[in-house]
Amino acid sequence: MTLKFTTIQALVAILAFQTTANAGKTQQVSNWGDNPSRLPPMMVYTPDKIAEKPAIILGLHPCGGNGQQYYRMTSIPSYADRLGFIVLYPTSNSQNGMNCWDANTAKSLTHDGGGDSQGLAGMVKWALNTYNGDPSKVFAIGGSSGAMEANVLAATYPDVFNAAVSYSGVPAACWAGSPISTPFSSDLSCPLGKKASTYSAQQWGDLAKGCYPGYSGTRTRMMIVHGTSDTAVVISLLKAQLDQWSNVMGLSFSKNITNDPIMNWKKIEYGDGSKLIGYEVQGGGHIPPFQGDATMKFLGLM
Ligand SMILES: *[C@@H]1O[C@H](CO)[C@@H](O)[C@H](O)[C@H]1NC(C)=O
C-alpha cells in the first residue's frame, strides 16, 4: 500500500505543476457558516462573467491534495470561464497527514451529523446566497477520496446536490466501521473490494438511505468513472456504486456503449441515462483523466 500511495502522491505532485491560464480569479474563504468539523479555508474560483443564476460546483480533491491542487488537476475552471458557473475548492482536515475526506465516521455519514459532509453542504449554501446561485444546479465532482466524499454527499444531502461525479470512488458508507478513510487505514476492506464482493445492491442501497433516514425527495444523479487496472480502489467498486444508486433510484441497467466518450471508455447506462451512468475505463488506473465535455453534459451544463 505504501508504494501505491507514493505513486498517487507523485501523480498529484506532477499535476500540481501544470499551470492553467484561467481568466477568472481565485480567493480564499473561511467564514462560510456551517463548519462543524472545522475544515480549513476553501478556495473559490469565479469566472470573469458569472452567469445570472450560476450553477455551483464543489470540487473535491484526492488524498494528499488540497483545494489549490484540485483546481489545477482538472479543466473544470476553463468550463467555468465558458459557462459562467462558480467552483468551490475545499481542503480536507489532515487525517493523520493524509489529507483525505472523512468518509467513515457516523458524523460525516449522517445528514446534519456534524462531520465533513455538513461543512461541505454549508459551503454550497454560502455560495448560493453569495452569488445568487441556482439551487437546482448544485454539483459535486471528486477524484479518489474526493469521489468517495461525493458519494457521501449524495447520500447525506440529496436535497442539496442535483448530481455528483465520482472518479475512482466507493459507495456511500462503504468505509463505515473503519477507523479512518485513508490508504493507511487498518481496515481497507472497502477500497480493496472485500465488502463489494459480499454486499448486495439492496445492502448498498440501504447504507445510502441510512445516511438520511426518512428522506423521500429527489435523489442526486450520479456519474461514476473507474479504471479496470486501479489497484488502490479496485474496479469492483464501480459496480458497487452503480448497484447502490440504481437501488436507491429504482433504476435498472439499460445498455452499454463502447468507446464513449473516447477510445477504451465504456458507458454503462441505467434507465434513460440521465440519472445514473458509469464509465468503465479499459486499462485505466487510479483517477482516469477528467472528461470535461462528457461530465458537463451529464450535469446538464452543456
Ligand atoms: C455492460 O458492461 C459491464 C461492465 O463491463 C458488464 O459487466 C456487463 O456484462 C455489460 N452488459 C452487457 C449486456 O453487455
Ligand as a Chemical Component Dictionary entry (heavy atoms), coordinates in Angstrom:
data_LIG
# 
_chem_comp.id                   LIG 
_chem_comp.type                 NON-POLYMER 
_chem_comp.pdbx_formal_charge   0 
_chem_comp.three_letter_code    LIG 
# 
loop_
_chem_comp_atom.comp_id 
_chem_comp_atom.atom_id 
_chem_comp_atom.alt_atom_id 
_chem_comp_atom.type_symbol 
_chem_comp_atom.charge 
_chem_comp_atom.model_Cartn_x 
_chem_comp_atom.model_Cartn_y 
_chem_comp_atom.model_Cartn_z 
_chem_comp_atom.pdbx_ordinal 
LIG C1 C1 C 0 -22.021 -3.973 -19.592 1  
LIG O1 O1 O 0 -20.734 -3.662 -19.079 2  
LIG C2 C2 C 0 -20.477 -4.207 -17.789 3  
LIG C3 C3 C 0 -19.133 -3.666 -17.316 4  
LIG O2 O2 O 0 -18.108 -4.090 -18.145 5  
LIG C4 C4 C 0 -20.506 -5.711 -17.849 6  
LIG O3 O3 O 0 -20.281 -6.263 -16.570 7  
LIG C5 C5 C 0 -21.865 -6.152 -18.376 8  
LIG O4 O4 O 0 -21.868 -7.578 -18.543 9  
LIG C6 C6 C 0 -22.182 -5.484 -19.703 10 
LIG N1 N1 N 0 -23.534 -5.833 -20.070 11 
LIG C7 C7 C 0 -23.864 -6.133 -21.319 12 
LIG C8 C8 C 0 -25.298 -6.511 -21.537 13 
LIG O5 O5 O 0 -23.075 -6.080 -22.244 14 
# 
loop_
_chem_comp_bond.comp_id 
_chem_comp_bond.atom_id_1 
_chem_comp_bond.atom_id_2 
_chem_comp_bond.value_order 
_chem_comp_bond.pdbx_ordinal 
LIG C1 O1 SING 1  
LIG C1 C6 SING 2  
LIG O1 C2 SING 3  
LIG C2 C3 SING 4  
LIG C2 C4 SING 5  
LIG C3 O2 SING 6  
LIG C4 O3 SING 7  
LIG C4 C5 SING 8  
LIG C5 O4 SING 9  
LIG C5 C6 SING 10 
LIG C6 N1 SING 11 
LIG N1 C7 SING 12 
LIG C7 C8 SING 13 
LIG C7 O5 DOUB 14 
# 
